[in-house]
Every structure is written in C-alpha cells, then in structure tokens.
Amino acid sequence: MSERVKLSRVQTLFEELDYPVTRDDAAAEFADVTVTFADGEGNLGELVSEVGSDAFHGPDELFAELQNVLPIEAVGEPGQSEGDA
C-alpha cells in the first residue's frame, strides 16, 4: 500500500529505520512513499536512491543528504521568485 507524506514529515519516517542503513536499503524501504512538496510531489525511494552517500548512521544524516537532491519545487511557496522585485 502506498503512503503519502509531506516533506516536513519525512524525517519522522527516517527515524523508523534501523541504523546504520545503506542507501539501497533505505531507497527500497520508501519505494512506495510519495512525498509532497510546496509545489508538486516525488517518490521518496527514488529521491533517496539519488543521494551521494552509500550508508547512513542516523536519520539526520539521511535527511541532510536528501536536501541535496530535492527538486526546486520542494521548497518555498508555489510561484515564489528569488529574484529582485
């Protein structure tokens, strides 16, 4: 059964894993989880599979790595511009 979770709740999911955990095992664990962003959504397992580290020693480490692979839609408000107004 697939699950939907907001990006702000992802770290709670990461806390449920047994550490240390490999990138591949973490990606497999979340293969059926859809994470919703400020503007859009993505598959959490696929996102985890794209992180740079091969293994993680805790949920904070995994979440920090996830931040590096999130799409631009994951942060900020929809339609928000970072340019000069």
Jmol script that loads the backbone (N, CA, C; Angstrom):
load data "model"
ATOM      1  N   MET A   1       0.841  -1.177   0.000  1.00  0.00           N
ATOM      2  CA  MET A   1       0.000   0.000   0.000  1.00  0.00           C
ATOM      3  C   MET A   1       0.887   1.241   0.000  1.00  0.00           C
ATOM      4  N   SER A   2       0.590   2.168  -0.879  1.00  0.00           N
ATOM      5  CA  SER A   2       1.422   3.365  -0.953  1.00  0.00           C
ATOM      6  C   SER A   2       0.995   4.372   0.107  1.00  0.00           C
ATOM      7  N   GLU A   3       1.938   5.219   0.452  1.00  0.00           N
ATOM      8  CA  GLU A   3       1.745   6.208   1.506  1.00  0.00           C
ATOM      9  C   GLU A   3       2.113   7.573   0.953  1.00  0.00           C
ATOM     10  N   ARG A   4       1.406   8.605   1.409  1.00  0.00           N
ATOM     11  CA  ARG A   4       1.719   9.983   1.048  1.00  0.00           C
ATOM     12  C   ARG A   4       2.138  10.709   2.319  1.00  0.00           C
ATOM     13  N   VAL A   5       3.205  11.479   2.209  1.00  0.00           N
ATOM     14  CA  VAL A   5       3.706  12.202   3.375  1.00  0.00           C
ATOM     15  C   VAL A   5       4.243  13.560   2.923  1.00  0.00           C
ATOM     16  N   LYS A   6       4.024  14.575   3.749  1.00  0.00           N
ATOM     17  CA  LYS A   6       4.568  15.896   3.454  1.00  0.00           C
ATOM     18  C   LYS A   6       6.071  15.885   3.707  1.00  0.00           C
ATOM     19  N   LEU A   7       6.785  16.714   2.973  1.00  0.00           N
ATOM     20  CA  LEU A   7       8.232  16.820   3.139  1.00  0.00           C
ATOM     21  C   LEU A   7       8.602  17.094   4.598  1.00  0.00           C
ATOM     22  N   SER A   8       7.800  17.886   5.269  1.00  0.00           N
ATOM     23  CA  SER A   8       8.089  18.229   6.668  1.00  0.00           C
ATOM     24  C   SER A   8       8.000  17.024   7.609  1.00  0.00           C
ATOM     25  N   ARG A   9       7.417  15.915   7.152  1.00  0.00           N
ATOM     26  CA  ARG A   9       7.267  14.716   7.978  1.00  0.00           C
ATOM     27  C   ARG A   9       8.233  13.596   7.590  1.00  0.00           C
ATOM     28  N   VAL A  10       9.052  13.815   6.575  1.00  0.00           N
ATOM     29  CA  VAL A  10       9.954  12.774   6.081  1.00  0.00           C
ATOM     30  C   VAL A  10      10.948  12.332   7.141  1.00  0.00           C
ATOM     31  N   GLN A  11      11.473  13.259   7.906  1.00  0.00           N
ATOM     32  CA  GLN A  11      12.470  12.905   8.915  1.00  0.00           C
ATOM     33  C   GLN A  11      11.887  11.935   9.940  1.00  0.00           C
ATOM     34  N   THR A  12      10.594  12.051  10.242  1.00  0.00           N
ATOM     35  CA  THR A  12       9.931  11.115  11.147  1.00  0.00           C
ATOM     36  C   THR A  12       9.966   9.704  10.577  1.00  0.00           C
ATOM     37  N   LEU A  13       9.752   9.572   9.268  1.00  0.00           N
ATOM     38  CA  LEU A  13       9.854   8.261   8.615  1.00  0.00           C
ATOM     39  C   LEU A  13      11.272   7.713   8.716  1.00  0.00           C
ATOM     40  N   PHE A  14      12.240   8.586   8.502  1.00  0.00           N
ATOM     41  CA  PHE A  14      13.637   8.164   8.558  1.00  0.00           C
ATOM     42  C   PHE A  14      13.999   7.633   9.947  1.00  0.00           C
ATOM     43  N   GLU A  15      13.350   8.146  10.986  1.00  0.00           N
ATOM     44  CA  GLU A  15      13.638   7.715  12.356  1.00  0.00           C
ATOM     45  C   GLU A  15      13.194   6.277  12.610  1.00  0.00           C
ATOM     46  N   GLU A  16      12.326   5.737  11.747  1.00  0.00           N
ATOM     47  CA  GLU A  16      11.821   4.379  11.917  1.00  0.00           C
ATOM     48  C   GLU A  16      12.788   3.312  11.393  1.00  0.00           C
ATOM     49  N   LEU A  17      13.802   3.721  10.634  1.00  0.00           N
ATOM     50  CA  LEU A  17      14.768   2.768  10.092  1.00  0.00           C
ATOM     51  C   LEU A  17      15.745   2.311  11.174  1.00  0.00           C
ATOM     52  N   ASP A  18      16.325   1.134  10.969  1.00  0.00           N
ATOM     53  CA  ASP A  18      17.402   0.655  11.827  1.00  0.00           C
ATOM     54  C   ASP A  18      18.726   1.106  11.224  1.00  0.00           C
ATOM     55  N   TYR A  19      19.527   1.791  12.005  1.00  0.00           N
ATOM     56  CA  TYR A  19      20.811   2.324  11.535  1.00  0.00           C
ATOM     57  C   TYR A  19      21.961   1.536  12.113  1.00  0.00           C
ATOM     58  N   PRO A  20      23.087   1.452  11.380  1.00  0.00           N
ATOM     59  CA  PRO A  20      23.325   2.050  10.065  1.00  0.00           C
ATOM     60  C   PRO A  20      22.493   1.356   8.986  1.00  0.00           C
ATOM     61  N   VAL A  21      22.210   2.104   7.914  1.00  0.00           N
ATOM     62  CA  VAL A  21      21.431   1.594   6.791  1.00  0.00           C
ATOM     63  C   VAL A  21      22.113   2.029   5.493  1.00  0.00           C
ATOM     64  N   THR A  22      22.067   1.159   4.498  1.00  0.00           N
ATOM     65  CA  THR A  22      22.646   1.515   3.203  1.00  0.00           C
ATOM     66  C   THR A  22      21.658   2.352   2.404  1.00  0.00           C
ATOM     67  N   ARG A  23      22.174   3.077   1.450  1.00  0.00           N
ATOM     68  CA  ARG A  23      21.334   3.882   0.562  1.00  0.00           C
ATOM     69  C   ARG A  23      20.313   2.994  -0.137  1.00  0.00           C
ATOM     70  N   ASP A  24      20.760   1.846  -0.656  1.00  0.00           N
ATOM     71  CA  ASP A  24      19.856   0.952  -1.391  1.00  0.00           C
ATOM     72  C   ASP A  24      18.740   0.414  -0.506  1.00  0.00           C
ATOM     73  N   ASP A  25      19.073   0.039   0.723  1.00  0.00           N
ATOM     74  CA  ASP A  25      18.049  -0.473   1.639  1.00  0.00           C
ATOM     75  C   ASP A  25      17.055   0.617   2.019  1.00  0.00           C
ATOM     76  N   ALA A  26      17.540   1.828   2.249  1.00  0.00           N
ATOM     77  CA  ALA A  26      16.649   2.939   2.584  1.00  0.00           C
ATOM     78  C   ALA A  26      15.745   3.272   1.397  1.00  0.00           C
ATOM     79  N   ALA A  27      16.306   3.274   0.195  1.00  0.00           N
ATOM     80  CA  ALA A  27      15.512   3.555  -1.005  1.00  0.00           C
ATOM     81  C   ALA A  27      14.423   2.501  -1.176  1.00  0.00           C
ATOM     82  N   ALA A  28      14.758   1.240  -0.958  1.00  0.00           N
ATOM     83  CA  ALA A  28      13.777   0.157  -1.086  1.00  0.00           C
ATOM     84  C   ALA A  28      12.676   0.298  -0.038  1.00  0.00           C
ATOM     85  N   GLU A  29      13.050   0.709   1.153  1.00  0.00           N
ATOM     86  CA  GLU A  29      12.080   0.868   2.241  1.00  0.00           C
ATOM     87  C   GLU A  29      11.022   1.922   1.904  1.00  0.00           C
ATOM     88  N   PHE A  30      11.413   2.948   1.154  1.00  0.00           N
ATOM     89  CA  PHE A  30      10.499   4.053   0.849  1.00  0.00           C
ATOM     90  C   PHE A  30      10.025   4.070  -0.599  1.00  0.00           C
ATOM     91  N   ALA A  31      10.153   2.947  -1.280  1.00  0.00           N
ATOM     92  CA  ALA A  31       9.781   2.860  -2.698  1.00  0.00           C
ATOM     93  C   ALA A  31       8.298   3.144  -2.936  1.00  0.00           C
ATOM     94  N   ASP A  32       7.456   2.891  -1.947  1.00  0.00           N
ATOM     95  CA  ASP A  32       6.018   3.113  -2.117  1.00  0.00           C
ATOM     96  C   ASP A  32       5.520   4.373  -1.411  1.00  0.00           C
ATOM     97  N   VAL A  33       6.451   5.295  -1.108  1.00  0.00           N
ATOM     98  CA  VAL A  33       6.088   6.528  -0.412  1.00  0.00           C
ATOM     99  C   VAL A  33       6.188   7.713  -1.379  1.00  0.00           C
ATOM    100  N   THR A  34       5.094   8.464  -1.475  1.00  0.00           N
ATOM    101  CA  THR A  34       5.081   9.694  -2.260  1.00  0.00           C
ATOM    102  C   THR A  34       5.240  10.854  -1.289  1.00  0.00           C
ATOM    103  N   VAL A  35       6.222  11.703  -1.571  1.00  0.00           N
ATOM    104  CA  VAL A  35       6.443  12.871  -0.725  1.00  0.00           C
ATOM    105  C   VAL A  35       5.886  14.088  -1.456  1.00  0.00           C
ATOM    106  N   THR A  36       5.095  14.901  -0.736  1.00  0.00           N
ATOM    107  CA  THR A  36       4.505  16.088  -1.332  1.00  0.00           C
ATOM    108  C   THR A  36       5.335  17.312  -0.965  1.00  0.00           C
ATOM    109  N   PHE A  37       5.542  18.151  -1.979  1.00  0.00           N
ATOM    110  CA  PHE A  37       6.353  19.362  -1.829  1.00  0.00           C
ATOM    111  C   PHE A  37       5.458  20.592  -1.793  1.00  0.00           C
ATOM    112  N   ALA A  38       6.051  21.754  -1.671  1.00  0.00           N
ATOM    113  CA  ALA A  38       5.317  23.012  -1.732  1.00  0.00           C
ATOM    114  C   ALA A  38       4.574  23.115  -3.066  1.00  0.00           C
ATOM    115  N   ASP A  39       5.177  22.581  -4.120  1.00  0.00           N
ATOM    116  CA  ASP A  39       4.564  22.626  -5.445  1.00  0.00           C
ATOM    117  C   ASP A  39       4.933  21.346  -6.189  1.00  0.00           C
ATOM    118  N   GLY A  40       4.208  20.268  -5.930  1.00  0.00           N
ATOM    119  CA  GLY A  40       4.466  19.022  -6.626  1.00  0.00           C
ATOM    120  C   GLY A  40       4.688  17.874  -5.670  1.00  0.00           C
ATOM    121  N   GLU A  41       5.223  16.780  -6.212  1.00  0.00           N
ATOM    122  CA  GLU A  41       5.469  15.589  -5.407  1.00  0.00           C
ATOM    123  C   GLU A  41       6.538  14.740  -6.075  1.00  0.00           C
ATOM    124  N   GLY A  42       7.046  13.752  -5.350  1.00  0.00           N
ATOM    125  CA  GLY A  42       8.058  12.855  -5.881  1.00  0.00           C
ATOM    126  C   GLY A  42       8.064  11.552  -5.105  1.00  0.00           C
ATOM    127  N   ASN A  43       8.717  10.548  -5.665  1.00  0.00           N
ATOM    128  CA  ASN A  43       8.828   9.256  -4.997  1.00  0.00           C
ATOM    129  C   ASN A  43      10.013   9.301  -4.040  1.00  0.00           C
ATOM    130  N   LEU A  44       9.752   9.063  -2.763  1.00  0.00           N
ATOM    131  CA  LEU A  44      10.804   9.170  -1.755  1.00  0.00           C
ATOM    132  C   LEU A  44      11.905   8.141  -1.982  1.00  0.00           C
ATOM    133  N   GLY A  45      11.549   6.937  -2.383  1.00  0.00           N
ATOM    134  CA  GLY A  45      12.553   5.916  -2.656  1.00  0.00           C
ATOM    135  C   GLY A  45      13.500   6.322  -3.768  1.00  0.00           C
ATOM    136  N   GLU A  46      12.946   6.890  -4.836  1.00  0.00           N
ATOM    137  CA  GLU A  46      13.783   7.349  -5.949  1.00  0.00           C
ATOM    138  C   GLU A  46      14.701   8.485  -5.516  1.00  0.00           C
ATOM    139  N   LEU A  47      14.173   9.406  -4.717  1.00  0.00           N
ATOM    140  CA  LEU A  47      14.994  10.519  -4.234  1.00  0.00           C
ATOM    141  C   LEU A  47      16.134  10.014  -3.354  1.00  0.00           C
ATOM    142  N   VAL A  48      15.840   9.081  -2.460  1.00  0.00           N
ATOM    143  CA  VAL A  48      16.873   8.524  -1.583  1.00  0.00           C
ATOM    144  C   VAL A  48      17.934   7.815  -2.416  1.00  0.00           C
ATOM    145  N   SER A  49      17.520   7.157  -3.494  1.00  0.00           N
ATOM    146  CA  SER A  49      18.490   6.432  -4.333  1.00  0.00           C
ATOM    147  C   SER A  49      19.463   7.366  -5.031  1.00  0.00           C
ATOM    148  N   GLU A  50      19.146   8.667  -5.097  1.00  0.00           N
ATOM    149  CA  GLU A  50      19.995   9.644  -5.772  1.00  0.00           C
ATOM    150  C   GLU A  50      20.992  10.345  -4.850  1.00  0.00           C
ATOM    151  N   VAL A  51      20.898  10.125  -3.538  1.00  0.00           N
ATOM    152  CA  VAL A  51      21.806  10.821  -2.617  1.00  0.00           C
ATOM    153  C   VAL A  51      23.239  10.338  -2.804  1.00  0.00           C
ATOM    154  N   GLY A  52      24.191  11.130  -2.361  1.00  0.00           N
ATOM    155  CA  GLY A  52      25.596  10.844  -2.613  1.00  0.00           C
ATOM    156  C   GLY A  52      26.238   9.784  -1.743  1.00  0.00           C
ATOM    157  N   SER A  53      25.781   9.635  -0.512  1.00  0.00           N
ATOM    158  CA  SER A  53      26.403   8.685   0.405  1.00  0.00           C
ATOM    159  C   SER A  53      25.877   7.270   0.178  1.00  0.00           C
ATOM    160  N   ASP A  54      26.719   6.283   0.479  1.00  0.00           N
ATOM    161  CA  ASP A  54      26.333   4.879   0.331  1.00  0.00           C
ATOM    162  C   ASP A  54      25.670   4.317   1.581  1.00  0.00           C
ATOM    163  N   ALA A  55      25.895   4.954   2.742  1.00  0.00           N
ATOM    164  CA  ALA A  55      25.330   4.463   4.002  1.00  0.00           C
ATOM    165  C   ALA A  55      25.110   5.643   4.950  1.00  0.00           C
ATOM    166  N   PHE A  56      24.225   5.422   5.923  1.00  0.00           N
ATOM    167  CA  PHE A  56      23.857   6.472   6.876  1.00  0.00           C
ATOM    168  C   PHE A  56      23.853   5.897   8.279  1.00  0.00           C
ATOM    169  N   HIS A  57      24.270   6.737   9.235  1.00  0.00           N
ATOM    170  CA  HIS A  57      24.362   6.301  10.624  1.00  0.00           C
ATOM    171  C   HIS A  57      23.229   6.844  11.485  1.00  0.00           C
ATOM    172  N   GLY A  58      22.350   7.648  10.889  1.00  0.00           N
ATOM    173  CA  GLY A  58      21.217   8.178  11.633  1.00  0.00           C
ATOM    174  C   GLY A  58      20.277   8.935  10.722  1.00  0.00           C
ATOM    175  N   PRO A  59      19.062   9.209  11.195  1.00  0.00           N
ATOM    176  CA  PRO A  59      18.065   9.893  10.378  1.00  0.00           C
ATOM    177  C   PRO A  59      18.464  11.310   9.969  1.00  0.00           C
ATOM    178  N   ASP A  60      19.196  12.007  10.827  1.00  0.00           N
ATOM    179  CA  ASP A  60      19.619  13.374  10.490  1.00  0.00           C
ATOM    180  C   ASP A  60      20.563  13.370   9.295  1.00  0.00           C
ATOM    181  N   GLU A  61      21.452  12.400   9.273  1.00  0.00           N
ATOM    182  CA  GLU A  61      22.409  12.280   8.172  1.00  0.00           C
ATOM    183  C   GLU A  61      21.679  11.994   6.851  1.00  0.00           C
ATOM    184  N   LEU A  62      20.718  11.087   6.892  1.00  0.00           N
ATOM    185  CA  LEU A  62      19.946  10.751   5.690  1.00  0.00           C
ATOM    186  C   LEU A  62      19.128  11.952   5.223  1.00  0.00           C
ATOM    187  N   PHE A  63      18.494  12.655   6.143  1.00  0.00           N
ATOM    188  CA  PHE A  63      17.683  13.814   5.782  1.00  0.00           C
ATOM    189  C   PHE A  63      18.547  14.929   5.187  1.00  0.00           C
ATOM    190  N   ALA A  64      19.727  15.145   5.754  1.00  0.00           N
ATOM    191  CA  ALA A  64      20.635  16.167   5.225  1.00  0.00           C
ATOM    192  C   ALA A  64      21.036  15.840   3.788  1.00  0.00           C
ATOM    193  N   GLU A  65      21.317  14.575   3.514  1.00  0.00           N
ATOM    194  CA  GLU A  65      21.671  14.165   2.152  1.00  0.00           C
ATOM    195  C   GLU A  65      20.482  14.333   1.204  1.00  0.00           C
ATOM    196  N   LEU A  66      19.290  14.054   1.689  1.00  0.00           N
ATOM    197  CA  LEU A  66      18.085  14.192   0.866  1.00  0.00           C
ATOM    198  C   LEU A  66      17.918  15.636   0.393  1.00  0.00           C
ATOM    199  N   GLN A  67      18.252  16.586   1.248  1.00  0.00           N
ATOM    200  CA  GLN A  67      18.113  18.002   0.898  1.00  0.00           C
ATOM    201  C   GLN A  67      18.878  18.356  -0.388  1.00  0.00           C
ATOM    202  N   ASN A  68      19.969  17.644  -0.649  1.00  0.00           N
ATOM    203  CA  ASN A  68      20.799  17.934  -1.817  1.00  0.00           C
ATOM    204  C   ASN A  68      20.206  17.447  -3.133  1.00  0.00           C
ATOM    205  N   VAL A  69      19.213  16.562  -3.074  1.00  0.00           N
ATOM    206  CA  VAL A  69      18.650  16.010  -4.312  1.00  0.00           C
ATOM    207  C   VAL A  69      17.203  16.428  -4.542  1.00  0.00           C
ATOM    208  N   LEU A  70      16.663  17.248  -3.648  1.00  0.00           N
ATOM    209  CA  LEU A  70      15.274  17.675  -3.811  1.00  0.00           C
ATOM    210  C   LEU A  70      15.128  18.603  -5.010  1.00  0.00           C
ATOM    211  N   PRO A  71      14.038  18.468  -5.753  1.00  0.00           N
ATOM    212  CA  PRO A  71      13.794  19.376  -6.879  1.00  0.00           C
ATOM    213  C   PRO A  71      13.437  20.771  -6.371  1.00  0.00           C
ATOM    214  N   ILE A  72      13.537  21.750  -7.242  1.00  0.00           N
ATOM    215  CA  ILE A  72      13.261  23.137  -6.873  1.00  0.00           C
ATOM    216  C   ILE A  72      11.838  23.303  -6.344  1.00  0.00           C
ATOM    217  N   GLU A  73      10.919  22.458  -6.787  1.00  0.00           N
ATOM    218  CA  GLU A  73       9.523  22.543  -6.355  1.00  0.00           C
ATOM    219  C   GLU A  73       9.351  22.174  -4.881  1.00  0.00           C
ATOM    220  N   ALA A  74      10.369  21.569  -4.295  1.00  0.00           N
ATOM    221  CA  ALA A  74      10.256  21.067  -2.930  1.00  0.00           C
ATOM    222  C   ALA A  74      10.276  22.162  -1.877  1.00  0.00           C
ATOM    223  N   VAL A  75      10.829  23.303  -2.202  1.00  0.00           N
ATOM    224  CA  VAL A  75      10.970  24.357  -1.198  1.00  0.00           C
ATOM    225  C   VAL A  75      10.272  25.630  -1.638  1.00  0.00           C
ATOM    226  N   GLY A  76       9.876  26.425  -0.666  1.00  0.00           N
ATOM    227  CA  GLY A  76       9.259  27.705  -0.968  1.00  0.00           C
ATOM    228  C   GLY A  76       7.793  27.569  -1.314  1.00  0.00           C
ATOM    229  N   GLU A  77       7.194  28.674  -1.576  1.00  0.00           N
ATOM    230  CA  GLU A  77       5.794  28.723  -1.947  1.00  0.00           C
ATOM    231  C   GLU A  77       5.664  28.652  -3.459  1.00  0.00           C
ATOM    232  N   PRO A  78       4.586  28.031  -3.964  1.00  0.00           N
ATOM    233  CA  PRO A  78       4.384  27.998  -5.408  1.00  0.00           C
ATOM    234  C   PRO A  78       4.387  29.394  -6.005  1.00  0.00           C
ATOM    235  N   GLY A  79       5.089  29.566  -7.103  1.00  0.00           N
ATOM    236  CA  GLY A  79       5.139  30.860  -7.777  1.00  0.00           C
ATOM    237  C   GLY A  79       6.081  31.866  -7.146  1.00  0.00           C
ATOM    238  N   GLN A  80       6.761  31.495  -6.097  1.00  0.00           N
ATOM    239  CA  GLN A  80       7.643  32.412  -5.403  1.00  0.00           C
ATOM    240  C   GLN A  80       8.909  32.617  -6.233  1.00  0.00           C
ATOM    241  N   SER A  81       9.377  33.838  -6.289  1.00  0.00           N
ATOM    242  CA  SER A  81      10.577  34.159  -7.046  1.00  0.00           C
ATOM    243  C   SER A  81      11.693  34.552  -6.106  1.00  0.00           C
ATOM    244  N   GLU A  82      12.898  34.152  -6.455  1.00  0.00           N
ATOM    245  CA  GLU A  82      14.046  34.562  -5.652  1.00  0.00           C
ATOM    246  C   GLU A  82      14.717  35.798  -6.232  1.00  0.00           C
ATOM    247  N   GLY A  83      14.211  36.280  -7.353  1.00  0.00           N
ATOM    248  CA  GLY A  83      14.806  37.439  -7.997  1.00  0.00           C
ATOM    249  C   GLY A  83      14.398  38.729  -7.343  1.00  0.00           C
ATOM    250  N   ASP A  84      14.957  39.836  -7.845  1.00  0.00           N
ATOM    251  CA  ASP A  84      14.599  41.149  -7.332  1.00  0.00           C
ATOM    252  C   ASP A  84      13.174  41.495  -7.717  1.00  0.00           C
ATOM    253  N   ALA A  85      12.452  42.127  -6.807  1.00  0.00           N
ATOM    254  CA  ALA A  85      11.066  42.508  -7.093  1.00  0.00           C
ATOM    255  C   ALA A  85      10.988  43.966  -7.432  1.00  0.00           C
TER     256      ALA A  85
END
end "model"
wireframe off; spacefill off
backbone 0.3
color backbone group
